[in-house]
């Protein structure tokens, strides 16, 4: 069993910043890559950013240059620094992990991020 626990969501004004954190616990042997997804009301879940075990990072176009994904000292934690937030960034943000970015098998419960205009 693997648990992913997110924290750091909240309410922020447009232009502000938030940092999301996610820690994996349990049998984490199958975790190589990690990612952040988000789902806004009425929209499909989308991948915001991902980080591979080799350090490669990828970002969704709308957040590139504003968001930064990083991992902690162990491979089982991941962070998302979000700057210059916009109202359209409002969503539930989910942490995901798995053997590869194309095979995310563990998911967190989600944390709400709300950006007011």
Backbone torsions as a table, in degrees:
resi	resn	phi	psi	omega
1	UNK	NA	136.2	176.2
2	UNK	-124.1	135.1	174.7
3	UNK	-116.3	134.5	172.7
4	UNK	-112.9	125.4	-178.8
5	UNK	-120.1	119.2	179.1
6	UNK	-96.2	155.1	172.5
7	UNK	-153.9	164.2	173.7
8	UNK	107.9	-4.4	177.6
9	UNK	-71.2	173.3	178.9
10	UNK	161.8	-165.5	-179.4
11	UNK	-106.0	131.1	-179.4
12	UNK	-143.7	152.2	177.0
13	UNK	-79.5	155.7	176.9
14	UNK	-55.4	137.4	-176.5
15	UNK	92.3	-11.4	-178.6
16	UNK	-83.5	-174.5	-176.7
17	UNK	-132.0	152.3	172.7
18	UNK	-145.0	152.2	173.0
19	UNK	-123.3	123.8	176.3
20	UNK	-96.5	143.6	178.4
21	UNK	-125.6	150.7	178.6
22	UNK	-146.5	130.8	178.6
23	UNK	-125.0	133.3	177.8
24	UNK	-99.7	139.8	176.9
25	UNK	-136.7	163.0	-178.2
26	UNK	99.8	-149.5	-179.2
27	UNK	-81.9	90.4	-171.8
28	UNK	-96.8	16.2	-175.8
29	UNK	-59.4	-29.5	-176.0
30	UNK	-87.7	2.8	-178.9
31	UNK	-89.2	118.1	169.8
32	UNK	-114.5	-53.7	-176.3
33	UNK	-107.8	152.9	178.2
34	UNK	-135.9	160.1	-176.4
35	UNK	-156.8	163.9	170.6
36	UNK	-116.8	133.3	174.2
37	UNK	-118.1	164.8	172.8
38	UNK	-145.0	154.5	177.3
39	UNK	-139.3	117.5	177.2
40	UNK	-92.2	157.5	-179.7
41	UNK	-55.4	129.6	177.9
42	UNK	77.1	4.6	-179.0
43	UNK	-120.8	162.2	177.1
44	UNK	-77.9	155.1	175.7
45	UNK	-66.7	138.1	179.3
46	UNK	-131.7	149.7	177.8
47	UNK	-81.6	126.6	-177.7
48	UNK	-90.3	-46.9	-177.8
49	UNK	-158.0	151.1	178.1
50	UNK	-140.1	154.8	177.4
51	UNK	-139.3	128.2	-176.1
52	UNK	-93.8	166.1	-178.7
53	UNK	-61.7	-26.6	179.4
54	UNK	-85.4	1.7	177.0
55	UNK	98.6	-10.0	-178.8
56	UNK	-63.8	136.5	179.3
57	UNK	-120.8	142.2	176.0
58	UNK	-134.6	146.6	-176.8
59	UNK	-131.5	146.8	170.8
60	UNK	-67.9	144.5	-171.3
61	UNK	-55.2	-39.5	-173.5
62	UNK	-71.1	-14.0	-178.5
63	UNK	-112.9	-9.8	-179.1
64	UNK	-57.9	132.4	-178.5
65	UNK	89.3	-13.9	178.7
66	UNK	-113.7	-33.5	-178.2
67	UNK	-107.6	147.5	176.4
68	UNK	-133.3	125.3	177.0
69	UNK	-99.3	142.4	178.4
70	UNK	-151.5	163.7	177.3
71	UNK	-114.9	155.8	178.4
72	UNK	-78.5	-168.6	-178.4
73	UNK	-64.5	-28.0	172.4
74	UNK	-104.3	163.5	-177.3
75	UNK	-78.7	0.8	-173.1
76	UNK	-102.4	15.5	174.1
77	UNK	-134.7	148.2	-178.4
78	UNK	-143.7	148.7	-177.9
79	UNK	-128.4	155.2	173.5
80	UNK	-134.1	107.1	175.3
81	UNK	-86.4	121.2	-176.7
82	UNK	-116.8	116.4	178.9
83	UNK	-114.4	164.0	178.0
84	UNK	48.2	49.3	-175.9
85	UNK	-65.8	145.8	-179.0
86	UNK	-120.9	156.3	177.7
87	UNK	-54.7	-32.5	-179.9
88	UNK	-72.7	-4.7	172.9
89	UNK	-83.4	-6.5	179.6
90	UNK	-61.2	125.0	-176.5
91	UNK	-177.4	171.0	165.6
92	UNK	-88.9	126.2	-178.2
93	UNK	-102.1	132.9	-177.5
94	UNK	-119.5	138.3	171.6
95	UNK	-90.0	141.0	179.1
96	UNK	-138.2	152.5	-179.6
97	UNK	-151.0	155.4	178.8
98	UNK	176.1	-173.4	-179.3
99	UNK	-63.3	-31.3	177.1
100	UNK	-153.0	165.5	179.4
101	UNK	-63.1	-21.2	178.4
102	UNK	-91.2	0.1	-176.4
103	UNK	-143.4	70.0	178.4
104	UNK	-85.3	116.4	-174.4
105	UNK	-112.2	-9.7	178.5
106	UNK	-121.1	137.5	-176.6
107	UNK	-134.6	143.8	172.8
108	UNK	-84.3	177.6	-177.1
109	UNK	-83.1	-16.1	179.3
110	UNK	99.4	149.9	175.8
111	UNK	-135.9	135.6	-174.9
112	UNK	-80.7	131.7	171.2
113	UNK	-119.8	123.6	179.7
114	UNK	-124.1	124.1	-179.8
115	UNK	-113.1	118.6	-179.0
116	UNK	-93.0	148.2	-178.8
117	UNK	-90.7	NA	NA
